[in-house]
Amino acid sequence: MADRLLTVRDLVIDIPVGGGTLHAVRGIDFELDRGEVLCIVGESGSGKSLTSLALMGLLGKRIKPRATQMDFDGTALLSASKKTMRSLRGARMSMIFQEPMTSLNPAYTIGDQLMEAMLLHRDVPRAEARARAVELLEKVGITAAESRLGQYPHQLSGGLRQRVMIAMALMCGPELIIADEPTTALDVTIQAQILRLLVDLVREMGMAMILITHDLGVVARVADKVAVMYAGELVETGPAKEIFEAPMHPYTRGLLRCIPLPGKTKRGSELGTIPGIVPSLVGRVSGCVFRTRCTFATEACRGDIPRHLRGPQAFRCVLDDGGLSQEKQEVQA
Amino acid sequence: MFQFILKRLGLAILVAFTVSFISFSLLFLAGDPAAALAGETASGEDIEALRHLYGFDRPMMVQYGDWLFSALRGDFGESYYFKLPVAGLIFDRLSITMTLGVCGIAFALLTAVPLGVAAAIRPNSLIDRIALFLSVAGQALPSFWFGLILVVVFSIKLGWLPPSGTATWRHFIMPTIVLGYYAMPAIMRLTRAGMLEVLSSDYIRTARAKGAPEMRVMFKHALRNAIIPVVSLAAVQMGFMLGGSIVVESIFALHGAGYLAWESIGRNDLPTVQALILIFAMFYIVFTFLADVLNAWLDPRMRSS
């Protein structure tokens, strides 16, 4: 058996809002082995970011996540003390955020902020933390690293700041990196570059990564495993290869039709869209949440939705083939 | 940083010159100074004689240059009322005013900043409500009323503190509280608002994601950014306290510079008023300059702009 790093069972995140409860994440399961890259994909508001913040224990005082199991290398994250969580955060699990422009403290130098990540967790002299900071800045492709240490965030471009954020996450050599749409806020021209860098570093250092994205092109290139989230639920999970070759859930198939994939999308063919919008998750949520936008929806979709297993792949749908045979008939007709 | 300080210093000096010119012109805006000096019963010849004696018949710019040059050497002329050098008169009073002002702003900052931070950490909690109550009360209570209440309670009923005078440090306790409490609400509200804004920012989440303890997140990462506008406000209030503590000085019979200014205006003692205006304005200029330097140290973005 592979070396299990993270296990999540039945994670639920409810957010109290004005007149009720927003059921933002409802009973999701996934696991991650050491050195594996898991991509969580889904639209905005599907609960991807909340899930990652819950893992880090950063949801804030107002939101209390629940789960039957949420273990990081044997530590139950939800029942761990604040002190234990602090000793994990930044040391054994790090996070890279979406907004590099605002994620660095404007009042301190890059060097101070990089070194802080290490000085908080390791009893090392400043000189050693400094050396590590320089080493990592060079690793993330920043030139003149030594002199960058004395610069302030406002003196760096967005791309450079995100490189600094990546270096900061790596300072203590974590076992798990959570990257929440790390390139979304960057110029298109450097998105691929930053992502490539991140993935290479993760592979090189043997870390596990949860990469949150809505860019399926990225997923196709880097993921070992894929988890597709829709409106707070994991509708389909499985190895990347299977998900891309034989997507089972109607939503996954819809998503894949929305992007051009090399070798899969025919030249000149029209890209798909998924009609409709994500339903409101305030108040009671039951049945399949995708039914309002699904072409195969029937009355049965209001009831309990079974989970189907196909080898390593799992998906939730009332149809045990996710409507695949129906779809084929339609195409033929 | 050095360049920034130099720039600000140049600006401060320019402002100081402008203010000195305005305060000098007051003498002429207030009517014929020679006539005022001579009194109501003086004849036209007397007035002319005085005009010549005091040099009011010279061109205005010459008089200004003369006055400014003397002022720079610490000579502000002679008080019309006391017939004494203005500089000496003010110097005695200024030490009282400065003691009161420094104590007042210290009291305000030491109560307002911790309260503001505590209120922002737990919004809508009991401590937030208490802070809100204190700041609303501070804004609503007039200084003269609050001062008198303190005198009634602590001097007359309990007999703990002297009601007036400047003999010992105990004489300064109540004036400090009254003056400081006047400045406290604005500083407290600004600290709270600043902290709330900063605490919801992305870099605070980054600090937590690094595993920084909550105290470090609050004080190292948040407060340093939240305090920047507070520094500017405190500088203005400090200037105000040094010049405008007239009410407090009268209640507690502290004969400070504010009280002197008030008396001198009533007596038409223009050289004294002029000098005081100039000195109060200098306080504002110096404190604003210091606040700018402090803010530039706190916020690197300000240095480069």
Interface residues (C-beta under 8 A of the other chain):
Chain A: M56 L58 K82 R86 S87 L88 R89 G90 A91 S94 M95 F97 E99 T102 S103 L104 N105 P106 A107 T109 E116 A117 L120 H121 Y152 H154 Q155 M165 M168
Chain B: S201 D202 Y203 R205 T206 A207 R208 A209 K210 G211 A212 P213 E214 H221 R224 N225 L298 D299 P300 R301 S304
